[in-house]
Amino acid sequence: MKQNEQAFINAIRSLSADAIEKAKSGHPGTPLGAAPLAYVLYGRAMRHNPFDANWPNRDRFVLSAGHASMLLYSLNHLLGYGLSMDDIKAFRQWGSLTPGHPEYGHTPFVEITTGPLGQGIANAAGMAMAEKLLAKKFNREGFAIVDHYSFVLMGDGCIMEGISGEASSLAATLGLSKLIAIYDQNAVSIEGGIDIAMAESVAKRYEAYGWQVQELPDGNDVDTLAAALESAKADPRPSLIIAHTKIGAFSPKEGSESSHGAPLGEENVRKMKEALGLNPDEHFSVPEEAYALGREIAQKGAAAQKEWETLLGAYAKQYPELYAEYQAWMKGFSPDLLHDETFFDFDKPDSTRSASNKLLGRLAERVPNLIGGSADLAPSNMSYLEGRGDFSAQNPLGMNLHFGVREQAMAAIVNGMQAHGGLQTYCATFLVFSDYLKAGIRLSALMKLPVLYVLTHDSIGVGEDGPTHQPIEHLAALRSMPGVTLFRPADCRETAAAYALSLTRKGPTCLALSRQTLPLYEGSGKGALKGGYVLIESGKQVPDLILLASGSEVELIVKARELLLKEGIDARVVSMPSFELFEEQSESYKESVLPKGLRARVAVEAATGFGWHKYAGLDGALVTIDHFGASAPAGRLFEEFGMTADAVVKAAKGVLKG
């Protein structure tokens, strides 16, 4: 190892320790132990350009062990990606660019928000899938304009989380040769040595998946690390490098779980610096030779990008149409679906999952980089794109993804693909299995990624499969998540509105879709874009009451209105497909739909009533299901659980009586 390389590595360690100590909060153990890994990646193995963090053909790096954020921030500063020393000193403070875990879109150079352990390896698999597809579509002989690797740094916790197994198994099946994972095996978790909870051979496990595996006894040996990375690049399989390191290296807490998630302590930081040959009295100090090496790495990256841009220019001349298509894919597609009447064209009743299938096909015609799939439920979710092929190791041009029964990895993978750029993603499963998707959906929301989640079988209408497959609390759970737009359409045209909306949202859209056929309502459709709208107006200047519902239960309140009319009671019918969208409307609009002075209201949904009280009000009533379902035909369940027009009528009369 050269002297300037050692200085660079030690600067990562000292900056990390000082920042964490100043914040009195953080995780010093991994930055100290994995600093050589980080240097070799950014200093020798990766193509990247600190002068342009968004260079399309850069290698991607995902820090799956997101708690080791100071490792990333120190690299950012030393390489000149934009973080100043003041930013380093503001680690974990209000408004800083250096939060506790790296955040996509907040800090330059952060490729994705990982957060929960294990997400990162699945994110990186998604990035590698995106690269594989885009390379196959756009590269031509002598013009490898899409040619980069996806690297991920995992810790013991990532390996333990089941999502890493899901993603790693799929990665080998799909032949993701440009996915390279480094497992920083310091063999310590928060509660102690990992042997208290994990005894298997990770190497044999990954060999069984079909990965290339290399095990390095000394994770500090930069030359051996660099050679292992070159070997990984040359192998046609995804690669795992197991690098044995020491948590809290060179500090008195080396090898101890106490160095994982708490500052080392002022005296221990001094001793660490002494062990590294640094001045223990200097804080946030970086030697010029470390900065000089950072500038040298940056210049190398700038030259690589310039070479690529020259190649791209020649490509544009030789393949002008393909170049224009490449630019369009990378920019993304924004068709004006709201004014496209053919997109909203439906003429008969249907289930909203079936309408969704038709709309996915229409969307694919207008958004050619649309890609997605299901967790082994495509026939049930009706989420398959006809005529678009299946993505596989042999056919990376397929736009249908087969995730297998791997919901957790599925959500993280589409996040990685979306963050990579060049593709518009969706994924699908049953609404009840959104529990397995929650971490991924939450991170989609945090990153403001417009991922589309197609969630079918949205109620007890699932029927005979019983309570394990009948969602009750799931709509409320998704509505409670900030940044998520949940849309439960009442008919085909409302479903079209949801799809049109999804491309314009800064964040994920979750569609809750019916298995059963629903009516097609006169006047439905674009009004749903406001989240709640008057579907059927009362014949009176002031309605006697308001009936509200979402999805399939809109049919119940329409029937209930007809029954009430026979008794001289005239109700306004309001379809409420999206609470989030309704709350974004002006106060005057909300008042026009739900006047504050009209307090006689009944809200209906075949799920928990949690959240509906805001719209039903203190004087209103709920017709909901606040218990688990049962195994029986759907029609019988709706009767037994009071999901009928008669039950709505009874509730309405009760409200009117006060």
Protein Blocks (a to p, Z undefined) as FASTA:
>chain_A
ZZklmmmmmmmmmmmmmmmmmnopajfklmmmmmmmmmmmmmmmpccdfklmklmkbccd
ddfblmlmmmmmmmmmmnonopafklmmmgoiahiabdfbdcehkaghiabdfkpghklm
mmmmmmmmmmmmmmmmmpcghiafbccdddddddfklmmpmklmmmmmmmmmnopakbcc
ddddehpafklcfklmpcbdfklmmmmnopacdddfblklmklmmmmmmmmmmpcbdcdd
dddddehihiakgoiaklmmgcebjklmmmmmmmnopafkbghiacfklmmmmmmmmmmm
mmmmmmmmmmmmmmmmmmmmlmmmmmmmmnopaddfklmmklmgccbdcdfklmmmmmmm
mmmmmmmmbccddehilmmnopacehkapadfklmmbcbdcebjafklmmmmmmmmmmno
opacdddddfklmmmmmmmmmmmmmnopacdcddehibfknomnommlmcfklmmmmmmp
ghiacdddfbfklmmmmmmmmmmpgcdddddddfbdcdddehiajkmmnopacfbdcfbf
bdfbdcddehjllmmmmmmmmmmmmnopacdddddfblklmmmpcfklmmmmmgfklmbc
cddddbdfehjlmmnommlccdddfbdcddddfklmmmmnopafklmmmmmmmmmnZZ
